[in-house]
Amino acid sequence: MKESSVYDCTVIELDKHHNKKGNISVVENGQTVPFAVKRIYYLYDVPGGESRGGHAHKELRQLIIAASGSFDVTLNDGKVKRTFSLNRPYQGLLIVPGIWRELTNFSSGSVCLVLASMLYDESDYIRDYINYLDYKGNGSK
């Protein structure tokens, strides 16, 4: 597996076009995001105090956007953790493969929009943190 770190993940500014009738942000395959979008999904109505994520992906790349409201994304590469607060619909957090992620602190009415580089594939998920550390080479031997 390619060595990845939380420092390979970054916030991307999306095109923002202001109009007196409202704003629009545009996402284009291979332009705005450095991958072709194969799947789009969104999280909403997350109850207060609940978290989402709690897994890593072996190959999948994602762009996570707070389409409405706010939430935090904590990234962990097995050595370093970084937390990003997403609250602007014209910014997205690019997450590379091999990074553990947890989404927390959802505001009321928030919508988390996710653009993914692959169709759903259960075999791409690492859902157990101890297995994740072993995958990254940081587990107990």
Backbone bond lengths (Angstrom), bond angles and torsions (degrees), N, CA, C in turn:
res aa  C-N    CA-C-N  psi(-1)  N-CA   C-N-CA  omega(-1)  CA-C   N-CA-C  phi
1 M - - - 1.449 - - 1.508 110.07 -
2 K 1.294 115.60 141.42 1.462 120.63 176.52 1.526 108.28 -65.03
3 E 1.314 115.10 133.70 1.459 119.71 177.25 1.522 108.23 -68.17
4 S 1.321 116.67 123.04 1.459 120.46 178.15 1.513 108.90 -126.19
5 S 1.321 115.13 151.75 1.457 119.58 178.70 1.521 109.21 -133.81
6 V 1.319 115.74 166.61 1.459 120.01 178.23 1.519 111.27 -62.55
7 Y 1.325 117.59 -19.54 1.458 120.95 178.92 1.528 112.61 -77.95
8 D 1.342 117.18 -8.55 1.460 121.50 172.88 1.531 111.09 -83.31
9 C 1.323 116.26 -9.81 1.464 122.69 179.67 1.528 108.52 -97.63
10 T 1.318 116.08 139.75 1.457 119.00 -174.19 1.526 111.20 -151.33
11 V 1.322 115.37 158.89 1.461 121.21 174.32 1.521 108.36 -84.10
12 I 1.316 115.67 130.69 1.459 123.23 178.65 1.525 108.66 -108.63
13 E 1.314 116.12 132.26 1.464 121.11 174.14 1.525 108.40 -81.81
14 L 1.317 116.58 125.84 1.457 121.65 176.86 1.523 109.13 -89.06
15 D 1.328 116.23 154.31 1.461 119.72 175.26 1.524 108.44 -56.61
16 K 1.319 116.09 131.33 1.462 121.00 178.36 1.514 107.92 -126.23
17 H 1.307 115.62 121.04 1.452 121.67 179.90 1.516 108.38 -116.00
18 H 1.329 115.65 117.41 1.461 121.41 -177.00 1.520 110.04 -91.20
19 N 1.304 114.26 137.93 1.454 121.77 176.70 1.518 106.37 -141.63
20 K 1.332 118.17 147.33 1.465 120.01 -179.12 1.528 111.61 -61.07
21 K 1.327 117.40 -18.27 1.463 121.83 178.07 1.526 112.06 -92.01
22 G 1.335 116.60 -0.87 1.465 120.44 179.94 1.509 111.03 135.87
23 N 1.309 115.93 169.52 1.460 122.62 -177.57 1.524 110.65 -101.69
24 I 1.325 115.12 158.57 1.460 121.37 173.53 1.526 107.64 -138.66
25 S 1.317 114.99 137.69 1.466 121.38 172.46 1.510 107.89 -118.25
26 V 1.324 115.37 142.66 1.460 121.57 -173.86 1.523 109.88 -118.26
27 V 1.327 115.75 136.40 1.466 121.78 174.65 1.520 106.87 -123.28
28 E 1.340 116.66 125.73 1.461 121.07 -179.54 1.523 109.72 -125.37
29 N 1.333 115.70 137.19 1.461 121.36 177.86 1.518 110.77 -54.74
30 G 1.330 115.74 132.03 1.449 121.13 175.24 1.519 114.75 71.24
31 Q 1.323 117.99 -6.45 1.461 122.12 178.72 1.523 110.09 -107.45
32 T 1.323 115.44 -67.59 1.462 121.32 -179.31 1.520 110.47 -73.91
33 V 1.310 115.93 -41.24 1.467 121.55 179.40 1.522 108.69 -113.46
34 P 1.319 117.21 144.90 1.471 120.14 -176.42 1.532 113.83 -84.00
35 F 1.325 116.15 32.12 1.464 120.96 175.71 1.519 108.52 -154.96
36 A 1.324 115.76 161.66 1.460 120.93 174.88 1.520 108.42 -82.11
37 V 1.308 116.77 127.88 1.468 121.48 -179.61 1.520 108.54 -77.14
38 K 1.349 115.53 122.39 1.470 121.71 -179.91 1.532 111.73 -108.02
39 R 1.347 116.16 -19.44 1.469 120.18 -176.89 1.519 108.41 -150.71
40 I 1.316 115.11 141.79 1.462 121.95 175.69 1.520 107.58 -129.34
41 Y 1.326 115.72 133.06 1.464 119.19 173.78 1.518 108.51 -146.73
42 Y 1.320 116.22 165.79 1.455 119.47 -180.00 1.522 110.67 -143.48
43 L 1.322 113.95 147.51 1.461 122.94 177.93 1.519 107.94 -105.25
44 Y 1.305 117.48 137.78 1.456 121.60 179.13 1.522 108.97 -155.26
45 D 1.322 115.87 166.17 1.470 121.92 -177.86 1.529 111.80 54.92
46 V 1.331 117.24 36.45 1.463 120.96 176.76 1.532 106.65 -74.22
47 P 1.337 118.27 121.14 1.468 120.66 -178.16 1.531 111.83 -61.44
48 G 1.324 116.40 147.91 1.457 121.78 178.15 1.519 111.57 -52.38
49 G 1.327 116.48 135.70 1.460 121.94 178.42 1.515 114.74 83.80
50 E 1.327 118.08 -8.37 1.465 120.75 -179.96 1.523 110.26 -85.46
51 S 1.331 115.33 156.87 1.461 121.22 176.49 1.523 108.68 -123.84
52 R 1.317 115.65 159.47 1.460 122.81 176.14 1.521 107.61 -127.13
53 G 1.301 116.22 174.03 1.460 119.68 -177.83 1.517 109.52 83.58
54 G 1.326 115.86 -124.62 1.456 119.27 -176.80 1.519 111.45 71.06
55 H 1.327 116.09 42.01 1.460 121.54 178.96 1.527 109.54 -162.23
56 A 1.322 115.14 173.70 1.465 122.55 174.19 1.523 107.52 -131.76
57 H 1.319 115.51 167.71 1.461 121.59 176.45 1.522 109.17 -124.03
58 K 1.332 115.41 145.09 1.460 120.59 179.39 1.534 111.88 -79.42
59 E 1.328 117.90 -38.07 1.466 122.21 -174.88 1.527 113.80 -126.12
60 L 1.310 117.64 -26.81 1.462 122.31 -173.41 1.516 113.10 -65.55
61 R 1.323 115.82 137.00 1.466 123.15 171.48 1.516 106.70 -110.67
62 Q 1.333 116.68 146.36 1.456 120.43 -178.15 1.513 111.14 -137.55
63 L 1.323 115.14 151.75 1.448 122.68 167.11 1.521 105.55 -120.27
64 I 1.333 116.44 118.10 1.461 122.17 -177.81 1.524 108.59 -106.37
65 I 1.332 116.11 129.18 1.462 122.88 -176.03 1.524 109.40 -127.24
66 A 1.326 116.69 135.13 1.467 121.09 170.34 1.523 106.35 -83.51
67 A 1.334 116.88 89.30 1.463 121.33 -178.08 1.523 110.78 -65.12
68 S 1.338 115.63 -28.44 1.460 121.93 176.69 1.525 107.83 -152.97
69 G 1.316 117.26 144.24 1.455 120.96 178.59 1.513 112.48 71.52
70 S 1.333 115.18 -150.46 1.465 119.88 -176.71 1.518 110.86 -150.01
71 F 1.329 114.88 160.58 1.461 123.53 174.36 1.514 107.60 -166.85
72 D 1.327 115.56 164.91 1.459 122.05 178.57 1.517 109.45 -106.72
73 V 1.328 115.71 145.67 1.463 122.17 174.03 1.526 106.89 -122.43
74 T 1.327 116.40 117.17 1.457 121.07 176.48 1.514 108.37 -101.75
75 L 1.323 115.17 122.35 1.465 122.64 -179.97 1.522 108.64 -105.53
76 N 1.321 115.43 144.10 1.459 121.29 -175.51 1.527 107.05 -143.11
77 D 1.340 116.41 126.32 1.464 119.86 178.35 1.523 112.29 -104.62
78 G 1.327 116.38 13.95 1.458 121.40 -178.60 1.513 112.88 93.34
79 K 1.328 116.37 -14.38 1.467 122.01 178.66 1.523 111.12 -126.43
80 V 1.332 116.20 -42.27 1.467 122.18 -174.50 1.523 108.94 -126.06
81 K 1.340 115.80 142.53 1.464 122.29 173.61 1.521 108.93 -114.82
82 R 1.340 115.19 141.97 1.467 122.04 172.81 1.517 107.79 -135.28
83 T 1.327 116.06 138.50 1.457 120.60 177.51 1.524 109.22 -115.19
84 F 1.328 115.23 131.71 1.456 123.17 177.74 1.525 107.69 -114.95
85 S 1.308 117.43 131.64 1.460 122.48 173.53 1.519 107.41 -97.50
86 L 1.316 115.59 116.47 1.465 120.58 -179.60 1.527 108.71 -101.93
87 N 1.330 116.42 126.03 1.462 120.39 -178.79 1.526 112.55 -153.28
88 R 1.317 117.00 14.95 1.467 121.32 179.04 1.531 108.58 -128.63
89 P 1.340 116.86 124.66 1.473 118.84 -176.55 1.527 113.87 -71.78
90 Y 1.321 118.01 -3.37 1.463 121.07 177.41 1.531 111.57 -105.13
91 Q 1.338 116.52 17.01 1.462 121.60 174.22 1.518 109.15 -129.81
92 G 1.321 116.05 144.60 1.452 121.09 176.75 1.514 110.21 -133.94
93 L 1.306 116.42 147.24 1.459 122.41 178.33 1.526 108.66 -97.67
94 L 1.326 115.94 115.81 1.462 122.01 177.44 1.521 108.88 -82.95
95 I 1.333 116.57 123.69 1.461 121.95 178.41 1.520 108.75 -116.92
96 V 1.324 115.89 124.35 1.458 122.33 -179.72 1.534 110.02 -87.77
97 P 1.332 117.90 166.01 1.471 120.48 177.94 1.534 111.51 -61.46
98 G 1.325 114.67 153.00 1.459 120.91 173.91 1.515 114.61 83.34
99 I 1.336 118.05 18.28 1.457 121.85 -179.38 1.527 109.33 -118.24
100 W 1.328 115.94 128.09 1.467 122.08 175.51 1.521 107.90 -76.01
101 R 1.332 117.36 137.43 1.454 120.50 -179.21 1.517 111.43 -135.31
102 E 1.352 113.76 144.95 1.460 121.73 173.74 1.515 108.04 -136.56
103 L 1.322 116.46 133.73 1.457 122.48 178.86 1.521 108.14 -109.32
104 T 1.337 116.45 127.10 1.464 121.96 -175.36 1.530 110.21 -140.62
105 N 1.323 114.73 176.98 1.478 122.73 173.84 1.522 112.87 56.71
106 F 1.313 117.04 45.09 1.465 121.04 177.93 1.520 109.92 -69.18
107 S 1.321 116.25 127.92 1.463 119.76 174.66 1.527 109.00 -76.02
108 S 1.319 115.79 160.63 1.457 120.58 177.98 1.530 109.49 -60.81
109 G 1.313 116.92 130.96 1.457 121.52 178.65 1.515 115.12 79.08
110 S 1.323 117.64 8.90 1.464 119.09 -178.35 1.530 111.33 -71.41
111 V 1.324 114.22 151.54 1.462 122.18 175.67 1.521 107.54 -130.78
112 C 1.332 115.89 122.19 1.461 122.98 178.28 1.526 107.65 -102.63
113 L 1.335 115.40 111.94 1.453 122.38 -179.94 1.527 108.75 -97.00
114 V 1.342 116.59 129.67 1.458 120.92 -177.95 1.525 109.74 -123.28
115 L 1.326 115.39 125.68 1.457 122.76 173.67 1.518 106.71 -104.99
116 A 1.319 117.12 125.07 1.467 121.77 -172.85 1.521 111.11 -119.90
117 S 1.330 115.11 148.21 1.465 121.60 -176.76 1.524 113.84 -83.53
118 M 1.340 116.92 -8.70 1.468 120.61 -177.50 1.520 110.41 -138.11
119 L 1.313 115.64 157.27 1.448 120.20 168.66 1.527 107.95 -68.33
120 Y 1.323 116.57 162.84 1.464 120.32 -179.89 1.528 109.97 -58.97
121 D 1.335 115.34 131.24 1.460 122.15 178.59 1.529 107.53 -146.57
122 E 1.308 116.58 103.70 1.466 121.23 -176.36 1.525 112.08 -56.08
123 S 1.325 118.33 -31.43 1.468 120.63 -177.62 1.537 112.08 -70.41
124 D 1.327 117.77 -12.45 1.463 121.56 178.53 1.530 112.06 -83.67
125 Y 1.324 117.04 -13.52 1.466 121.64 -176.67 1.523 112.06 -85.39
126 I 1.327 115.86 143.56 1.460 122.67 165.20 1.527 104.64 -118.32
127 R 1.329 116.84 109.96 1.461 120.98 -171.74 1.525 113.91 -102.50
128 D 1.317 117.65 -10.29 1.458 121.77 179.95 1.525 109.02 -109.21
129 Y 1.349 117.13 126.66 1.459 120.17 -173.69 1.533 112.41 -65.11
130 I 1.321 118.46 -36.47 1.476 121.24 178.18 1.526 109.54 -64.42
131 N 1.329 116.86 -42.16 1.471 120.26 175.67 1.524 110.97 -63.59
132 Y 1.322 116.41 -35.94 1.460 121.01 177.64 1.532 110.68 -62.46
133 L 1.333 116.32 -46.33 1.472 119.81 178.95 1.523 110.81 -61.23
134 D 1.334 117.17 -39.16 1.470 120.20 175.43 1.526 111.02 -63.16
135 Y 1.336 116.67 -42.82 1.461 122.37 178.07 1.542 110.78 -58.11
136 K 1.316 116.16 -40.19 1.467 121.67 -179.49 1.521 112.50 -81.41
137 G 1.327 116.81 -7.10 1.459 119.99 -178.84 1.517 113.49 82.25
138 N 1.338 116.55 17.83 1.462 121.44 -179.42 1.521 112.99 -110.11
139 G 1.319 116.74 6.40 1.464 119.93 -177.42 1.515 111.67 -78.01
140 S 1.319 113.96 170.16 1.472 119.16 177.63 1.511 108.76 -75.16
141 K 1.285 116.02 137.88 1.472 121.33 -177.49 1.502 109.95 -113.39
